[in-house]
Amino acid sequence: MVLLSTVIVAAGFALDGCVDADETTADVGDEAEDSGPLDEGGDGDGDGDGDDGGDGDDGGGDGDDTPPAEGAPCEAADPGWELMAEVGGSAPHFEGIDQVGDNVSICKYEGKHIVLDVGTVWCGPCNALAACLSVNEYDFQCDGYFVDPTPEFFESFIQPLRDAIANEVFGWVTVIVQDNYGQPPTSVDAYLWDAMYPNPNIHVFPDFTQQYLDHLPIESFPSFWVIGPDMNYVDLNSDGVMYETIGSLL
C-alpha cells in the first residue's frame, strides 16, 4: 500500500516510495525467522556486557567495565524520551549497539546534521533505499524508492547523497523499528541488514525498546527525521524532507 497520495515530481524524477506504518509483509529478510529473540545487548540479560549477570559489566558487578558510547556525551542537554518529537524540540541522545557490535551515540555527530532513517525489515522501499545507498551501489534498486530515476537525477542527487554519506558531511543513521513480522527487532536484524546493504558510514541500530517508535509520529516507512547541529529537530518527515531538507545538505 502506497501511503503518499501525491507523487512528488521534480527535475525529471518522482518519490513514491513510502508504505503505511500499519502494513507488514514477510517477503523480505526471511533469515530473521530462525534467529530467535535476543535482548538489547545480545547476551541473555539485556545489559550488553557478554555475561548473564544483568549488571552491565563483564562479571565484576561494579558496572564500570562497559566502554562508553562513541561520541557520548553531547554538550547539549539530553531531554530524554518523555516528550514526543517536534520541530525545534531537542532530540534524545540515543545510543546503542550497532550492526557490528560497537557502542555508539548519535552525539558523535553533534555539530553536524543527522538524518535518522527509520524503517522496518518488512518494508520494501526501506530495503530498496538501503540497497541504493550501500557501498555496492545497486543502481537498479534505486527505483524501488525513487520512481523512475533518470540519469540526470543519479548525477544530481543520488551520487551526491552517496558521496555526502561517505564523507560524513552529515550523519546518516538507520533505525530499524520492526522485524520481518512487525515485532521489535533484534541485533540479528541489524547485522543481516548491514550484510545485505553494507555501508561503513551508516550505523544501523535495532530499536529493541521501541523508544523511537513511541517517540516519533511515524505514519509511513521509511521516515526521515533530521536533527540539526544543536541536537534539535529541524524536520519531522515533511513532504520536502528528502529533496529540500536533505537535498540542501548535499
N, C-alpha and C positions, 0 to 999 in steps of 0.2 A: 504494500500500500504506500503510494507516494503521498507525503503529507502536504508538501507545498502546492497550493492551488495555483500559484503564479510562478511560471518559469522565469528565472532572471536571465535576461539576454543582454549581452554587451560584447562589442568588438568581435562578433562572429562566434561567440560561444554562449553556452547556457548552463545553468546549475539546476539540476532536478534530482539531486542525489540524497534525499533525506527520507527516512522511513519513520512512521509513527512509533512513539516510545512504547505503545501497548502491543505492537506487532512483533512476535517472535517466530523463529524458524530454526529447525535443527539441520539445515542444509550445509552449514559451514562449521569447520573445526570439529569433526567427529572424534578427533583424537582425545578430546576432553572427556568423553564418555567413560573411559576406563581409568581416568586418573584418580578418582576418589576424592573426597573432600579433604582440603588442607586448611590449617589455621593460618593466621596472618603471617607468622614467621616461618611456617612450613616445618615446625619441629614438634608438633603434637600438643603444645600447651598455649600457643598464641603469643609468646613473648619474643620469638625470633632469635633466640640465643643458641639453639642447637642442642639444648638439653630438655628434660621434661619437668624441670622444677618450677617453671612458671614465675621465676624471679627476675628474668630479664638479663641475667649474666651467664657466664659459662660454667656455672656449677658452684661457685663460692658463696652465693646467696647474698652478696653485698650490692648487687645491682649496678656495678660500675665498670663491668668488662665489655659491655656492648659499645662499639665505636660510635661516636657522634655522627649524625647525618651530615653528608657532604653539603656544605653551604649554610648550615644552621649555625647560629640563629640569625634571623633577619634583624636589621636595625629598626625597622618599623614594628610597631606593637602588633601582637597576634590577637585578632578579635575572637578566635575560637569558632565553633560551629553553631552557636546558638541562633544566629540570625540568618535569614535567607539572603542569598546574594542579591545585590542591587548595584546599578551603575553608580560609581562614586564611593561605594562601600568598600571596606577593607576585605581582602581575601584571606582566608585561613592559611596558616603556614604549614601546608600539607607536607608530610614526609612519610617515607615508607621504603620497603624493599622493592627494587625494580626488577626487571626481567632477568638480569644477570646476577642478582643477589646483592647488589650494592644498596646501602642505606643512604638515601638521597632526599634532600629537602628542596622544595621549589625556591627556597631562599638563595640557592646558588645562582639564580638568575636575577636577584634583586638588582635594580639599576637598569635592567632591560625589560622589554615587554615579554610577556609569557602567554603563549597560546595553549589553552587546555583543550585538547581534542578528546571529547568524551563520547565513547561508543560502546558497542557490545560485540561479543563474538558472533552472535547470530545475524548481525546487521550487514547486509550485502554491500551497501555503499561505504560503510566503515572499512570493510576489507578492501574494497576497490581503491579507496583513497590511500590506505596504508601501503598497498602494493605500488601505487603510483609514486609515492614518496620514498619508497625503500631504496637502498643503495643499488638494488638490481634494476631500478628504473623501468618497471614494467609499463611501458607506454601504452600497450594495448589495454591495460586495466584502467587507465585514467578515465575512459569514457563510462565506466561504471559509477563514477561520481560526477565528473564534468561531462555534460551532454554534448556529444559530437564536437570534441575539441579540435580546432583547426591547427595546421602547422604554425600559423601566426600566434595562436594562443599558447602553444607549447613554448614558443620562443619568448613571448612577452610576459607569461605568467607562471606556467608550471616549472620551467627550468630556473627562473629567478627564485621561486619558492624553494625548490630543492637546494639551490646554492645558499640561500639565506639560512636554512636549517643547518647545512653542512658547516657554514662559517659562524654559527651561533650568533647571528645578528639579533635574534631573539630566541627565547627558549620555546621549544615545541614539546609538550608533554602529553602523552596519550594515557588517558584514564579509562580502563575497562570496568564498566559498572555491572555487567551481567555476562554470564557464561552462555554457552550454546543453547541452554534450556531456560533462560530467563532467571537463573538463580545467581546469588553472589559469586563472583569469580574467585579463582584460586591462583596461587603462584604459577601453577602449571599453565593456566590460560595465558598469562603474560609471557611465559617462556615460549610457548608454542606460537604466539602472535609474533614475537621477535624472530623466531626461527623461520616463519613464513615470509615476514616482511622486515628484514634486518635493516637497522639504521643506527649506528653507534651514537648519533647525536639526538636520538629521541629516546627519552626514558619512558618505559611502559609500566604503569602501576595498576595492579588489580585492586579495585575498591572493596576490600574484604568487609569492612564495617558498614558499607553503604553510606558513608558520610557525604560524599559528593552527590550521590543520587538523591539524598534528602536535602542537601544544601542548595542545589541548583534547580531552577524552574524548568526542568527538561521536558520538552514536548516532542522532540524528534531526535533521531540519531543519524549521522553524527551531529553533535552540537559543539559550538566553538565559543569559548569564554576567554576573553582577552583581559589580562591583568597588566596594568601599567608599571613603569619603573618604580613607582612609590608603593607598589603592592596593593593598589586599589583597582577595582574592576572598571574597565573603560568600555566594554562591550559585552552584552549578555546574549549572544546568539541572535543578533538583529538580522534583518534581511540582507543587510550590506556587510555582514561581518567578514565574509571571505574576500570579496573584491574590493571593498572600501577600507575596512579597518586593517585586515591583514595585508591587503594589497598595498596600503600606504607605507608598510614597513619594509617592502622589498626594494 
